[in-house]
Amino acid sequence: MTKARWAISSLRKRIILLWKFLRREKVDVIETFTHDSSMVALPIAWLARVPVRIATHHGVIEGVSRWRERSIHGW
């Protein structure tokens, strides 16, 4: 298995583990603090039916297109 395939496979497993954890523990609130964590965790929290999902950003997000920045706040 190539390094890239291994990384994708590992990421997929970790996403599923996070989803299972959120469902099993019946999490009420999830808050993210960075752009990248928001792009990964908020959709997973939505799929896990976490009722409150908060994206908090500290500072300016540089080099991010406007549509990506707006997409975070829509979750």
N, C-alpha and C positions, 0 to 999 in steps of 0.2 A: 504494500500500500504506500502510495506516495505521501510526502509530508502534507501536501494541500488536502488530499482526501482524508487523511487522518484527522487534520484540524477540523474539517467540516463535520466529520462523523462525531468527533468529540464535542463540538459545539451543539450539534443536534441532540446528543444524549443529555447534555447539561440543560438545554432548554426544556426538554421533557421532564427532567428531574425537578426543575424550578416549577413547572406547571403542576406536577404531582404534589409538590410540597405545599403550594398555595391552596390547592383544592383540599388536601388532607387536613391542613391546619385551619382551614376556613378563615383565612386572613381577611381582616376588615379594611385595612389601609395599606397601600404601598406608596412610598415616596422615593423618587430618584433624584440624584443631585448633579448628574452630568448629562450632556447631550447623548453620548453613546449608551449610557445605562437607560436613558429614557427610550431610545429607539429599540432596545431589546426587551426591557422589563415591562413596559407599559402594555404593549400588545399581548404579551403572555399573561399579564394580570387581567386584562380584559377577557381573554379566552378562559381564564380560571374563574371568572365572575367575581373578581375582587370589586366591591362596590365603590370604593374611593381610591382613585389613582391620581397622585400628585407629582408633577414634574417641577422641580426647583432648579434654577440655574444660578450659579454664583459667578458673576462676571459676564463678559461679552463672549459670544460664540463666534469666533473668527473662522472664515473659510467655509462656512456652511451656507448652502443655497437657501433662499427665502422659503421655498416650498417645504424643505426638510425642517426648517425652524418652525413653520406654521403647523406642520403635521404633528409635532410633539404636543402642541397645545390643544389639538383636537381630540386627543385620547381622553 
